[in-house]
């Protein structure tokens, strides 16, 4: 579900705190920059290990690349590797992440937050993970474009 700055926060209490932190850093109708929400120390420490920061890089044509700037320690543990510094398309086949890439593209283009509940297969463990996800756009310092995505996950 796509969400604007004026929408109510997600139902999950920790994701709601992240949403409010993001909203408080906003500049009028624009999402906040990373500097406006940094540091995330106002957030509960239990949220930090399941956070991702993606840098958005221009590709060919309208293609965008998402590079892991930060991967929380719990996510790295679950993935059995730290993806920091890598592009998402270097880590996963495009066919497996096509829906995510489209959501990321829409979040950046529309400057809207996004939240959902997901069930995904972890092949290495032959197990399913269920989690709630909040994706928040962050503007560049000049306020011209979305340059980062801040993603918070809550495992059930």
C-alpha positions as CSV (number, residue, x, y, z in Angstrom):
1,X,0.0,0.0,0.0
2,X,1.4,3.4,-1.0
3,X,1.3,6.1,1.6
4,X,1.7,9.9,1.5
5,X,3.1,12.1,4.3
6,X,-0.5,12.9,5.4
7,X,-1.6,9.2,5.7
8,X,-1.8,7.5,9.1
9,X,1.2,5.4,10.0
10,X,1.4,1.6,9.6
11,X,-0.4,-0.5,12.2
12,X,2.9,-2.1,13.4
13,X,4.1,0.0,16.3
14,X,7.8,-0.1,15.4
15,X,7.1,0.7,11.8
16,X,4.8,3.5,12.9
17,X,7.7,5.0,14.9
18,X,9.9,4.9,11.8
19,X,7.2,6.4,9.7
20,X,6.7,9.2,12.2
21,X,10.5,9.8,12.4
22,X,10.5,10.1,8.5
23,X,7.4,12.4,8.5
24,X,8.9,14.7,11.1
25,X,12.0,15.3,8.9
26,X,9.9,16.2,5.9
27,X,10.2,19.5,4.2
28,X,6.7,20.6,3.5
29,X,5.3,18.2,0.9
30,X,8.6,16.6,0.1
31,X,10.0,13.6,1.9
32,X,13.0,14.3,4.1
33,X,16.6,14.0,3.1
34,X,18.8,11.5,4.8
35,X,20.4,14.4,6.8
36,X,17.0,15.4,8.1
37,X,16.4,12.0,9.7
38,X,20.0,11.2,10.7
39,X,20.9,9.9,13.1
40,X,18.2,7.3,13.6
41,X,19.0,7.1,17.3
42,X,15.5,8.3,18.1
43,X,14.4,4.9,16.9
44,X,14.2,1.8,19.1
45,X,17.4,-0.2,18.9
46,X,15.4,-3.3,17.9
47,X,14.6,-1.7,14.5
48,X,18.2,-0.9,13.5
49,X,19.4,-4.5,12.8
50,X,16.6,-5.0,10.3
51,X,17.1,-1.8,8.3
52,X,18.4,-1.3,4.8
53,X,19.5,1.9,3.1
54,X,19.7,1.8,-0.7
55,X,21.5,4.4,-2.7
56,X,19.6,5.0,-6.0
57,X,21.9,5.2,-9.0
58,X,21.0,6.1,-12.6
59,X,21.3,3.3,-15.1
60,X,20.7,3.3,-18.8
61,X,17.5,4.9,-20.0
62,X,15.0,4.9,-17.2
63,X,16.7,2.0,-15.4
64,X,17.6,2.6,-11.8
65,X,20.1,0.7,-9.7
66,X,19.8,0.1,-6.0
67,X,23.0,-0.3,-4.1
68,X,23.1,-1.4,-0.4
69,X,24.6,1.4,1.6
70,X,23.6,-0.3,4.8
71,X,22.4,-3.7,5.7
72,X,21.3,-4.3,9.3
73,X,23.2,-7.0,11.2
74,X,20.1,-9.2,11.6
75,X,19.4,-9.1,7.9
76,X,23.1,-10.0,7.1
77,X,22.8,-12.9,9.6
78,X,19.6,-14.2,8.0
79,X,21.1,-13.8,4.5
80,X,24.4,-15.4,5.7
81,X,26.2,-12.5,4.0
82,X,26.5,-8.7,4.2
83,X,25.4,-7.1,0.9
84,X,26.7,-3.6,1.8
85,X,28.2,-2.0,-1.3
86,X,26.6,-4.4,-3.8
87,X,23.7,-3.7,-6.2
88,X,20.6,-5.7,-5.5
89,X,20.7,-7.0,-9.1
90,X,24.2,-8.4,-8.4
91,X,22.8,-10.4,-5.5
92,X,19.5,-11.7,-6.8
93,X,18.2,-12.7,-10.3
94,X,16.0,-9.9,-11.8
95,X,13.2,-12.4,-12.2
96,X,13.1,-13.0,-8.5
97,X,13.1,-9.4,-7.5
98,X,11.1,-7.8,-10.4
99,X,8.1,-6.9,-8.2
100,X,10.4,-5.3,-5.6
101,X,12.2,-3.3,-8.3
102,X,8.9,-2.0,-9.6
103,X,7.9,-1.0,-6.0
104,X,11.2,0.8,-5.5
105,X,10.8,2.6,-8.8
106,X,7.3,3.7,-7.9
107,X,8.4,4.9,-4.4
108,X,11.2,7.0,-5.9
109,X,9.1,8.3,-8.8
110,X,6.0,9.1,-6.7
111,X,7.8,10.2,-3.6
112,X,5.5,8.0,-1.5
113,X,6.1,5.5,1.3
114,X,5.0,1.9,0.8
115,X,4.1,-0.8,3.3
116,X,3.1,-4.4,2.9
117,X,3.3,-7.9,4.5
118,X,5.4,-10.4,2.7
119,X,6.1,-14.1,2.8
120,X,9.3,-15.1,1.1
121,X,11.2,-18.3,0.6
122,X,14.8,-18.5,1.9
123,X,16.3,-21.2,-0.3
124,X,19.4,-21.8,1.8
125,X,17.2,-22.8,4.8
126,X,14.3,-24.2,2.8
127,X,12.1,-22.1,5.0
128,X,9.6,-19.2,4.7
129,X,10.0,-15.8,6.4
130,X,7.0,-13.6,7.0
131,X,7.6,-9.9,7.7
132,X,6.1,-6.5,7.4
133,X,8.0,-3.9,5.4
134,X,8.1,-0.2,5.2
135,X,9.9,1.6,2.3
136,X,10.6,5.3,2.7
137,X,12.0,7.6,0.1
138,X,14.7,10.1,1.0
139,X,15.5,13.2,-1.0
140,X,19.0,14.3,-2.1
141,X,20.3,17.3,-0.1
142,X,19.1,19.8,-2.8
143,X,15.5,18.4,-2.6
144,X,15.5,17.6,-6.4
145,X,15.2,13.8,-6.5
146,X,14.8,10.7,-4.3
147,X,18.4,9.5,-3.9
148,X,17.9,6.8,-1.2
149,X,15.4,4.3,0.0
150,X,15.1,3.6,3.7
151,X,13.6,0.2,4.4
152,X,12.5,-1.2,7.7
153,X,11.5,-4.8,8.3
154,X,9.7,-6.5,11.1
155,X,9.8,-10.3,11.2
156,X,6.8,-12.1,12.6
